[in-house]
Every structure is written in structure tokens, then in C-alpha cells.
Amino acid sequence: MNFGIGYGLTPASDRLVVKTIIGYAFPVPGATSDANTRMSSGPVNPFAHASARSFQP
């Protein structure tokens, strides 16, 4: 869950903005349900160039 408060700096912007994002990790069919299993390589940046990523099976 993410929560943020912002303030508009220009006359055309809103004076105050409050935003909340609620996320849920949907279950993946066929995946193991072991909650202790973690990726050993860490998170993958989807915006990184494909040649810069290292995929390990």
C-alpha cells in the first residue's frame, strides 16, 4: 500500500492532492505456493535493456 500527499506549485495545478495505491499480488496458476521461496537474482528492472539483464534459470 502506498500513500502520498502533494502540493501544487503553479496557479494551474491543484492546491493539495492526496493519493493512495493499493496493490495485490494475484496468484499465478502453476506456481508453487511456498511463501518462503524467493528469487535468488533479485528484482528485475523492466526498463533495463535486455542485454544488461542477467537471467539465471
PDB file of N, H, CA, C and O in Angstrom:
ATOM      1  N   MET A   1       0.847  -1.164   0.000  1.00  0.00           N
ATOM      2  CA  MET A   1       0.000   0.000   0.000  1.00  0.00           C
ATOM      3  C   MET A   1       0.897   1.232   0.000  1.00  0.00           C
ATOM      4  O   MET A   1       1.825   1.327   0.802  1.00  0.00           O
ATOM      5  N   ASN A   2       0.624   2.165  -0.887  1.00  0.00           N
ATOM      6  H   ASN A   2      -0.130   2.088  -1.538  1.00  0.00           H
ATOM      7  CA  ASN A   2       1.374   3.419  -0.991  1.00  0.00           C
ATOM      8  C   ASN A   2       0.434   4.587  -0.721  1.00  0.00           C
ATOM      9  O   ASN A   2      -0.737   4.560  -1.099  1.00  0.00           O
ATOM     10  N   PHE A   3       0.963   5.603  -0.066  1.00  0.00           N
ATOM     11  H   PHE A   3       1.915   5.625   0.242  1.00  0.00           H
ATOM     12  CA  PHE A   3       0.179   6.781   0.260  1.00  0.00           C
ATOM     13  C   PHE A   3       1.041   8.016   0.034  1.00  0.00           C
ATOM     14  O   PHE A   3       2.217   8.030   0.397  1.00  0.00           O
ATOM     15  N   GLY A   4       0.466   9.042  -0.559  1.00  0.00           N
ATOM     16  H   GLY A   4      -0.489   9.030  -0.854  1.00  0.00           H
ATOM     17  CA  GLY A   4       1.237  10.244  -0.810  1.00  0.00           C
ATOM     18  C   GLY A   4       0.392  11.495  -0.756  1.00  0.00           C
ATOM     19  O   GLY A   4      -0.806  11.461  -1.038  1.00  0.00           O
ATOM     20  N   ILE A   5       1.020  12.601  -0.391  1.00  0.00           N
ATOM     21  H   ILE A   5       1.993  12.628  -0.161  1.00  0.00           H
ATOM     22  CA  ILE A   5       0.377  13.910  -0.360  1.00  0.00           C
ATOM     23  C   ILE A   5       1.242  14.855  -1.180  1.00  0.00           C
ATOM     24  O   ILE A   5       2.463  14.880  -1.028  1.00  0.00           O
ATOM     25  N   GLY A   6       0.606  15.630  -2.049  1.00  0.00           N
ATOM     26  H   GLY A   6      -0.386  15.609  -2.172  1.00  0.00           H
ATOM     27  CA  GLY A   6       1.340  16.567  -2.885  1.00  0.00           C
ATOM     28  C   GLY A   6       0.740  17.952  -2.826  1.00  0.00           C
ATOM     29  O   GLY A   6      -0.429  18.123  -2.480  1.00  0.00           O
ATOM     30  N   TYR A   7       1.555  18.948  -3.169  1.00  0.00           N
ATOM     31  H   TYR A   7       2.505  18.809  -3.450  1.00  0.00           H
ATOM     32  CA  TYR A   7       1.132  20.343  -3.156  1.00  0.00           C
ATOM     33  C   TYR A   7       1.451  20.951  -4.511  1.00  0.00           C
ATOM     34  O   TYR A   7       2.575  20.831  -4.999  1.00  0.00           O
ATOM     35  N   GLY A   8       0.464  21.608  -5.124  1.00  0.00           N
ATOM     36  H   GLY A   8      -0.449  21.706  -4.727  1.00  0.00           H
ATOM     37  CA  GLY A   8       0.663  22.240  -6.418  1.00  0.00           C
ATOM     38  C   GLY A   8       1.465  23.522  -6.310  1.00  0.00           C
ATOM     39  O   GLY A   8       1.179  24.357  -5.452  1.00  0.00           O
ATOM     40  N   LEU A   9       2.453  23.695  -7.154  1.00  0.00           N
ATOM     41  H   LEU A   9       2.685  23.017  -7.852  1.00  0.00           H
ATOM     42  CA  LEU A   9       3.328  24.863  -7.089  1.00  0.00           C
ATOM     43  C   LEU A   9       2.946  25.964  -8.065  1.00  0.00           C
ATOM     44  O   LEU A   9       3.450  27.082  -7.952  1.00  0.00           O
ATOM     45  N   THR A  10       2.070  25.678  -9.021  1.00  0.00           N
ATOM     46  H   THR A  10       1.661  24.770  -9.114  1.00  0.00           H
ATOM     47  CA  THR A  10       1.668  26.689 -10.005  1.00  0.00           C
ATOM     48  C   THR A  10       0.181  27.009  -9.834  1.00  0.00           C
ATOM     49  O   THR A  10      -0.555  26.215  -9.247  1.00  0.00           O
ATOM     50  N   PRO A  11      -0.269  28.160 -10.337  1.00  0.00           N
ATOM     51  CA  PRO A  11      -1.685  28.508 -10.216  1.00  0.00           C
ATOM     52  C   PRO A  11      -2.620  27.539 -10.951  1.00  0.00           C
ATOM     53  O   PRO A  11      -3.784  27.403 -10.575  1.00  0.00           O
ATOM     54  N   ALA A  12      -2.121  26.865 -11.996  1.00  0.00           N
ATOM     55  H   ALA A  12      -1.175  26.976 -12.301  1.00  0.00           H
ATOM     56  CA  ALA A  12      -2.960  25.952 -12.767  1.00  0.00           C
ATOM     57  C   ALA A  12      -3.090  24.579 -12.120  1.00  0.00           C
ATOM     58  O   ALA A  12      -3.963  23.801 -12.506  1.00  0.00           O
ATOM     59  N   SER A  13      -2.248  24.268 -11.155  1.00  0.00           N
ATOM     60  H   SER A  13      -1.539  24.900 -10.842  1.00  0.00           H
ATOM     61  CA  SER A  13      -2.294  22.940 -10.537  1.00  0.00           C
ATOM     62  C   SER A  13      -3.242  22.928  -9.344  1.00  0.00           C
ATOM     63  O   SER A  13      -3.633  23.977  -8.832  1.00  0.00           O
ATOM     64  N   ASP A  14      -3.601  21.731  -8.916  1.00  0.00           N
ATOM     65  H   ASP A  14      -3.283  20.879  -9.332  1.00  0.00           H
ATOM     66  CA  ASP A  14      -4.433  21.586  -7.722  1.00  0.00           C
ATOM     67  C   ASP A  14      -3.631  22.019  -6.501  1.00  0.00           C
ATOM     68  O   ASP A  14      -2.417  21.824  -6.445  1.00  0.00           O
ATOM     69  N   ARG A  15      -4.308  22.602  -5.533  1.00  0.00           N
ATOM     70  H   ARG A  15      -5.295  22.761  -5.578  1.00  0.00           H
ATOM     71  CA  ARG A  15      -3.628  23.094  -4.339  1.00  0.00           C
ATOM     72  C   ARG A  15      -3.097  21.940  -3.494  1.00  0.00           C
ATOM     73  O   ARG A  15      -1.964  21.996  -3.015  1.00  0.00           O
ATOM     74  N   LEU A  16      -3.898  20.902  -3.308  1.00  0.00           N
ATOM     75  H   LEU A  16      -4.818  20.857  -3.697  1.00  0.00           H
ATOM     76  CA  LEU A  16      -3.497  19.769  -2.491  1.00  0.00           C
ATOM     77  C   LEU A  16      -4.004  18.486  -3.143  1.00  0.00           C
ATOM     78  O   LEU A  16      -5.162  18.417  -3.556  1.00  0.00           O
ATOM     79  N   VAL A  17      -3.148  17.470  -3.238  1.00  0.00           N
ATOM     80  H   VAL A  17      -2.207  17.526  -2.903  1.00  0.00           H
ATOM     81  CA  VAL A  17      -3.517  16.192  -3.826  1.00  0.00           C
ATOM     82  C   VAL A  17      -3.156  15.089  -2.838  1.00  0.00           C
ATOM     83  O   VAL A  17      -2.043  15.051  -2.313  1.00  0.00           O
ATOM     84  N   VAL A  18      -4.101  14.201  -2.591  1.00  0.00           N
ATOM     85  H   VAL A  18      -5.005  14.232  -3.017  1.00  0.00           H
ATOM     86  CA  VAL A  18      -3.879  13.038  -1.733  1.00  0.00           C
ATOM     87  C   VAL A  18      -4.114  11.808  -2.591  1.00  0.00           C
ATOM     88  O   VAL A  18      -5.124  11.720  -3.290  1.00  0.00           O
ATOM     89  N   LYS A  19      -3.186  10.855  -2.542  1.00  0.00           N
ATOM     90  H   LYS A  19      -2.367  10.926  -1.974  1.00  0.00           H
ATOM     91  CA  LYS A  19      -3.264   9.689  -3.416  1.00  0.00           C
ATOM     92  C   LYS A  19      -2.929   8.427  -2.633  1.00  0.00           C
ATOM     93  O   LYS A  19      -1.999   8.421  -1.826  1.00  0.00           O
ATOM     94  N   THR A  20      -3.681   7.367  -2.868  1.00  0.00           N
ATOM     95  H   THR A  20      -4.436   7.372  -3.523  1.00  0.00           H
ATOM     96  CA  THR A  20      -3.435   6.064  -2.252  1.00  0.00           C
ATOM     97  C   THR A  20      -3.457   5.003  -3.343  1.00  0.00           C
ATOM     98  O   THR A  20      -4.353   4.990  -4.187  1.00  0.00           O
ATOM     99  N   ILE A  21      -2.474   4.117  -3.324  1.00  0.00           N
ATOM    100  H   ILE A  21      -1.747   4.127  -2.638  1.00  0.00           H
ATOM    101  CA  ILE A  21      -2.414   2.997  -4.261  1.00  0.00           C
ATOM    102  C   ILE A  21      -2.408   1.713  -3.436  1.00  0.00           C
ATOM    103  O   ILE A  21      -1.547   1.516  -2.578  1.00  0.00           O
ATOM    104  N   ILE A  22      -3.368   0.855  -3.704  1.00  0.00           N
ATOM    105  H   ILE A  22      -4.067   1.015  -4.401  1.00  0.00           H
ATOM    106  CA  ILE A  22      -3.449  -0.429  -3.010  1.00  0.00           C
ATOM    107  C   ILE A  22      -3.151  -1.518  -4.028  1.00  0.00           C
ATOM    108  O   ILE A  22      -3.812  -1.600  -5.063  1.00  0.00           O
ATOM    109  N   GLY A  23      -2.160  -2.356  -3.740  1.00  0.00           N
ATOM    110  H   GLY A  23      -1.623  -2.290  -2.898  1.00  0.00           H
ATOM    111  CA  GLY A  23      -1.772  -3.424  -4.653  1.00  0.00           C
ATOM    112  C   GLY A  23      -2.023  -4.791  -4.059  1.00  0.00           C
ATOM    113  O   GLY A  23      -2.049  -4.964  -2.841  1.00  0.00           O
ATOM    114  N   TYR A  24      -2.205  -5.751  -4.929  1.00  0.00           N
ATOM    115  H   TYR A  24      -2.184  -5.610  -5.919  1.00  0.00           H
ATOM    116  CA  TYR A  24      -2.425  -7.130  -4.506  1.00  0.00           C
ATOM    117  C   TYR A  24      -1.677  -8.049  -5.460  1.00  0.00           C
ATOM    118  O   TYR A  24      -1.782  -7.893  -6.677  1.00  0.00           O
ATOM    119  N   ALA A  25      -0.931  -8.995  -4.929  1.00  0.00           N
ATOM    120  H   ALA A  25      -0.846  -9.121  -3.941  1.00  0.00           H
ATOM    121  CA  ALA A  25      -0.208  -9.963  -5.755  1.00  0.00           C
ATOM    122  C   ALA A  25      -1.149 -11.127  -6.056  1.00  0.00           C
ATOM    123  O   ALA A  25      -1.401 -11.973  -5.198  1.00  0.00           O
ATOM    124  N   PHE A  26      -1.661 -11.159  -7.274  1.00  0.00           N
ATOM    125  H   PHE A  26      -1.457 -10.471  -7.971  1.00  0.00           H
ATOM    126  CA  PHE A  26      -2.567 -12.230  -7.668  1.00  0.00           C
ATOM    127  C   PHE A  26      -1.809 -13.544  -7.805  1.00  0.00           C
ATOM    128  O   PHE A  26      -0.667 -13.548  -8.265  1.00  0.00           O
ATOM    129  N   PRO A  27      -2.423 -14.661  -7.413  1.00  0.00           N
ATOM    130  CA  PRO A  27      -1.744 -15.954  -7.548  1.00  0.00           C
ATOM    131  C   PRO A  27      -1.556 -16.324  -9.017  1.00  0.00           C
ATOM    132  O   PRO A  27      -2.413 -16.046  -9.856  1.00  0.00           O
ATOM    133  N   VAL A  28      -0.431 -16.950  -9.310  1.00  0.00           N
ATOM    134  H   VAL A  28       0.265 -17.176  -8.628  1.00  0.00           H
ATOM    135  CA  VAL A  28      -0.112 -17.364 -10.670  1.00  0.00           C
ATOM    136  C   VAL A  28      -0.429 -18.845 -10.808  1.00  0.00           C
ATOM    137  O   VAL A  28       0.077 -19.650 -10.026  1.00  0.00           O
ATOM    138  N   PRO A  29      -1.261 -19.235 -11.791  1.00  0.00           N
ATOM    139  CA  PRO A  29      -1.572 -20.653 -11.969  1.00  0.00           C
ATOM    140  C   PRO A  29      -0.309 -21.455 -12.272  1.00  0.00           C
ATOM    141  O   PRO A  29       0.500 -21.052 -13.107  1.00  0.00           O
ATOM    142  N   GLY A  30      -0.143 -22.579 -11.600  1.00  0.00           N
ATOM    143  H   GLY A  30      -0.801 -22.907 -10.922  1.00  0.00           H
ATOM    144  CA  GLY A  30       1.008 -23.447 -11.827  1.00  0.00           C
ATOM    145  C   GLY A  30       2.215 -23.105 -10.983  1.00  0.00           C
ATOM    146  O   GLY A  30       3.183 -23.865 -10.975  1.00  0.00           O
ATOM    147  N   ALA A  31       2.195 -21.985 -10.269  1.00  0.00           N
ATOM    148  H   ALA A  31       1.409 -21.368 -10.276  1.00  0.00           H
ATOM    149  CA  ALA A  31       3.330 -21.599  -9.431  1.00  0.00           C
ATOM    150  C   ALA A  31       3.228 -22.313  -8.083  1.00  0.00           C
ATOM    151  O   ALA A  31       2.134 -22.664  -7.639  1.00  0.00           O
ATOM    152  N   THR A  32       4.369 -22.523  -7.441  1.00  0.00           N
ATOM    153  H   THR A  32       5.258 -22.238  -7.801  1.00  0.00           H
ATOM    154  CA  THR A  32       4.350 -23.155  -6.127  1.00  0.00           C
ATOM    155  C   THR A  32       3.800 -22.167  -5.113  1.00  0.00           C
ATOM    156  O   THR A  32       3.985 -20.958  -5.250  1.00  0.00           O
ATOM    157  N   SER A  33       3.132 -22.678  -4.108  1.00  0.00           N
ATOM    158  H   SER A  33       2.982 -23.661  -3.997  1.00  0.00           H
ATOM    159  CA  SER A  33       2.527 -21.805  -3.106  1.00  0.00           C
ATOM    160  C   SER A  33       3.413 -21.635  -1.882  1.00  0.00           C
ATOM    161  O   SER A  33       2.938 -21.188  -0.838  1.00  0.00           O
ATOM    162  N   ASP A  34       4.702 -21.986  -1.989  1.00  0.00           N
ATOM    163  H   ASP A  34       5.088 -22.349  -2.837  1.00  0.00           H
ATOM    164  CA  ASP A  34       5.628 -21.846  -0.878  1.00  0.00           C
ATOM    165  C   ASP A  34       5.941 -20.366  -0.677  1.00  0.00           C
ATOM    166  O   ASP A  34       6.546 -19.738  -1.545  1.00  0.00           O
ATOM    167  N   ALA A  35       5.532 -19.803   0.462  1.00  0.00           N
ATOM    168  H   ALA A  35       5.040 -20.313   1.167  1.00  0.00           H
ATOM    169  CA  ALA A  35       5.718 -18.382   0.735  1.00  0.00           C
ATOM    170  C   ALA A  35       7.173 -18.039   1.015  1.00  0.00           C
ATOM    171  O   ALA A  35       7.548 -16.870   0.926  1.00  0.00           O
ATOM    172  N   ASN A  36       8.009 -19.026   1.353  1.00  0.00           N
ATOM    173  H   ASN A  36       7.704 -19.976   1.425  1.00  0.00           H
ATOM    174  CA  ASN A  36       9.401 -18.760   1.680  1.00  0.00           C
ATOM    175  C   ASN A  36      10.313 -18.762   0.460  1.00  0.00           C
ATOM    176  O   ASN A  36      11.496 -18.443   0.580  1.00  0.00           O
ATOM    177  N   THR A  37       9.787 -19.115  -0.715  1.00  0.00           N
ATOM    178  H   THR A  37       8.826 -19.374  -0.812  1.00  0.00           H
ATOM    179  CA  THR A  37      10.589 -19.149  -1.928  1.00  0.00           C
ATOM    180  C   THR A  37      10.803 -17.732  -2.438  1.00  0.00           C
ATOM    181  O   THR A  37       9.845 -16.985  -2.640  1.00  0.00           O
ATOM    182  N   ARG A  38      12.047 -17.370  -2.641  1.00  0.00           N
ATOM    183  H   ARG A  38      12.825 -17.977  -2.477  1.00  0.00           H
ATOM    184  CA  ARG A  38      12.385 -16.037  -3.148  1.00  0.00           C
ATOM    185  C   ARG A  38      13.272 -16.192  -4.377  1.00  0.00           C
ATOM    186  O   ARG A  38      13.950 -17.205  -4.550  1.00  0.00           O
ATOM    187  N   MET A  39      13.254 -15.172  -5.222  1.00  0.00           N
ATOM    188  H   MET A  39      12.703 -14.349  -5.081  1.00  0.00           H
ATOM    189  CA  MET A  39      14.141 -15.170  -6.375  1.00  0.00           C
ATOM    190  C   MET A  39      15.556 -14.911  -5.885  1.00  0.00           C
ATOM    191  O   MET A  39      15.790 -13.965  -5.133  1.00  0.00           O
ATOM    192  N   SER A  40      16.498 -15.739  -6.303  1.00  0.00           N
ATOM    193  H   SER A  40      16.309 -16.507  -6.914  1.00  0.00           H
ATOM    194  CA  SER A  40      17.872 -15.561  -5.853  1.00  0.00           C
ATOM    195  C   SER A  40      18.573 -14.418  -6.573  1.00  0.00           C
ATOM    196  O   SER A  40      19.549 -13.873  -6.056  1.00  0.00           O
ATOM    197  N   SER A  41      18.093 -14.045  -7.758  1.00  0.00           N
ATOM    198  H   SER A  41      17.301 -14.488  -8.178  1.00  0.00           H
ATOM    199  CA  SER A  41      18.754 -12.990  -8.518  1.00  0.00           C
ATOM    200  C   SER A  41      18.236 -11.597  -8.172  1.00  0.00           C
ATOM    201  O   SER A  41      18.819 -10.608  -8.617  1.00  0.00           O
ATOM    202  N   GLY A  42      17.172 -11.488  -7.400  1.00  0.00           N
ATOM    203  H   GLY A  42      16.698 -12.291  -7.038  1.00  0.00           H
ATOM    204  CA  GLY A  42      16.629 -10.195  -7.013  1.00  0.00           C
ATOM    205  C   GLY A  42      15.630  -9.679  -8.024  1.00  0.00           C
ATOM    206  O   GLY A  42      15.298 -10.376  -8.983  1.00  0.00           O
ATOM    207  N   PRO A  43      15.143  -8.453  -7.821  1.00  0.00           N
ATOM    208  CA  PRO A  43      14.144  -7.901  -8.734  1.00  0.00           C
ATOM    209  C   PRO A  43      14.744  -7.574 -10.100  1.00  0.00           C
ATOM    210  O   PRO A  43      15.943  -7.319 -10.222  1.00  0.00           O
ATOM    211  N   VAL A  44      13.891  -7.586 -11.124  1.00  0.00           N
ATOM    212  H   VAL A  44      12.918  -7.793 -11.026  1.00  0.00           H
ATOM    213  CA  VAL A  44      14.317  -7.292 -12.489  1.00  0.00           C
ATOM    214  C   VAL A  44      13.710  -5.956 -12.885  1.00  0.00           C
ATOM    215  O   VAL A  44      12.509  -5.737 -12.727  1.00  0.00           O
ATOM    216  N   ASN A  45      14.545  -5.068 -13.399  1.00  0.00           N
ATOM    217  H   ASN A  45      15.521  -5.246 -13.528  1.00  0.00           H
ATOM    218  CA  ASN A  45      14.078  -3.774 -13.876  1.00  0.00           C
ATOM    219  C   ASN A  45      13.508  -3.957 -15.281  1.00  0.00           C
ATOM    220  O   ASN A  45      14.262  -4.270 -16.202  1.00  0.00           O
ATOM    221  N   PRO A  46      12.191  -3.770 -15.475  1.00  0.00           N
ATOM    222  CA  PRO A  46      11.608  -3.986 -16.801  1.00  0.00           C
ATOM    223  C   PRO A  46      12.039  -2.930 -17.820  1.00  0.00           C
ATOM    224  O   PRO A  46      11.864  -3.129 -19.022  1.00  0.00           O
ATOM    225  N   PHE A  47      12.600  -1.806 -17.354  1.00  0.00           N
ATOM    226  H   PHE A  47      12.741  -1.644 -16.378  1.00  0.00           H
ATOM    227  CA  PHE A  47      13.019  -0.744 -18.251  1.00  0.00           C
ATOM    228  C   PHE A  47      14.485  -0.871 -18.653  1.00  0.00           C
ATOM    229  O   PHE A  47      14.958  -0.123 -19.509  1.00  0.00           O
ATOM    230  N   ALA A  48      15.203  -1.802 -18.048  1.00  0.00           N
ATOM    231  H   ALA A  48      14.819  -2.409 -17.352  1.00  0.00           H
ATOM    232  CA  ALA A  48      16.608  -2.014 -18.399  1.00  0.00           C
ATOM    233  C   ALA A  48      16.686  -2.694 -19.763  1.00  0.00           C
ATOM    234  O   ALA A  48      15.792  -3.455 -20.135  1.00  0.00           O
ATOM    235  N   HIS A  49      17.747  -2.419 -20.499  1.00  0.00           N
ATOM    236  H   HIS A  49      18.473  -1.801 -20.197  1.00  0.00           H
ATOM    237  CA  HIS A  49      17.930  -3.037 -21.808  1.00  0.00           C
ATOM    238  C   HIS A  49      18.099  -4.545 -21.632  1.00  0.00           C
ATOM    239  O   HIS A  49      18.717  -4.989 -20.664  1.00  0.00           O
ATOM    240  N   ALA A  50      17.564  -5.322 -22.543  1.00  0.00           N
ATOM    241  H   ALA A  50      17.062  -4.962 -23.329  1.00  0.00           H
ATOM    242  CA  ALA A  50      17.567  -6.779 -22.426  1.00  0.00           C
ATOM    243  C   ALA A  50      18.980  -7.341 -22.313  1.00  0.00           C
ATOM    244  O   ALA A  50      19.183  -8.331 -21.610  1.00  0.00           O
ATOM    245  N   SER A  51      19.963  -6.740 -22.981  1.00  0.00           N
ATOM    246  H   SER A  51      19.799  -5.935 -23.552  1.00  0.00           H
ATOM    247  CA  SER A  51      21.321  -7.261 -22.921  1.00  0.00           C
ATOM    248  C   SER A  51      21.977  -6.974 -21.560  1.00  0.00           C
ATOM    249  O   SER A  51      22.961  -7.620 -21.203  1.00  0.00           O
ATOM    250  N   ALA A  52      21.441  -6.017 -20.809  1.00  0.00           N
ATOM    251  H   ALA A  52      20.642  -5.492 -21.099  1.00  0.00           H
ATOM    252  CA  ALA A  52      22.005  -5.691 -19.489  1.00  0.00           C
ATOM    253  C   ALA A  52      21.467  -6.600 -18.399  1.00  0.00           C
ATOM    254  O   ALA A  52      22.036  -6.666 -17.309  1.00  0.00           O
ATOM    255  N   ARG A  53      20.362  -7.309 -18.682  1.00  0.00           N
ATOM    256  H   ARG A  53      19.900  -7.256 -19.567  1.00  0.00           H
ATOM    257  CA  ARG A  53      19.774  -8.206 -17.692  1.00  0.00           C
ATOM    258  C   ARG A  53      20.486  -9.541 -17.711  1.00  0.00           C
ATOM    259  O   ARG A  53      20.922 -10.009 -18.763  1.00  0.00           O
ATOM    260  N   SER A  54      20.601 -10.146 -16.554  1.00  0.00           N
ATOM    261  H   SER A  54      20.247  -9.766 -15.699  1.00  0.00           H
ATOM    262  CA  SER A  54      21.180 -11.497 -16.488  1.00  0.00           C
ATOM    263  C   SER A  54      20.125 -12.457 -15.965  1.00  0.00           C
ATOM    264  O   SER A  54      19.714 -12.379 -14.807  1.00  0.00           O
ATOM    265  N   PHE A  55      19.700 -13.348 -16.822  1.00  0.00           N
ATOM    266  H   PHE A  55      20.034 -13.411 -17.762  1.00  0.00           H
ATOM    267  CA  PHE A  55      18.681 -14.334 -16.450  1.00  0.00           C
ATOM    268  C   PHE A  55      19.370 -15.623 -16.029  1.00  0.00           C
ATOM    269  O   PHE A  55      20.226 -16.145 -16.742  1.00  0.00           O
ATOM    270  N   GLN A  56      18.987 -16.126 -14.866  1.00  0.00           N
ATOM    271  H   GLN A  56      18.291 -15.701 -14.287  1.00  0.00           H
ATOM    272  CA  GLN A  56      19.559 -17.379 -14.370  1.00  0.00           C
ATOM    273  C   GLN A  56      18.427 -18.354 -14.099  1.00  0.00           C
ATOM    274  O   GLN A  56      17.531 -18.063 -13.306  1.00  0.00           O
ATOM    275  N   PRO A  57      18.461 -19.505 -14.751  1.00  0.00           N
ATOM    276  CA  PRO A  57      17.377 -20.474 -14.529  1.00  0.00           C
ATOM    277  C   PRO A  57      17.440 -21.106 -13.156  1.00  0.00           C
ATOM    278  O   PRO A  57      16.599 -21.939 -12.821  1.00  0.00           O
TER     279      PRO A  57
END
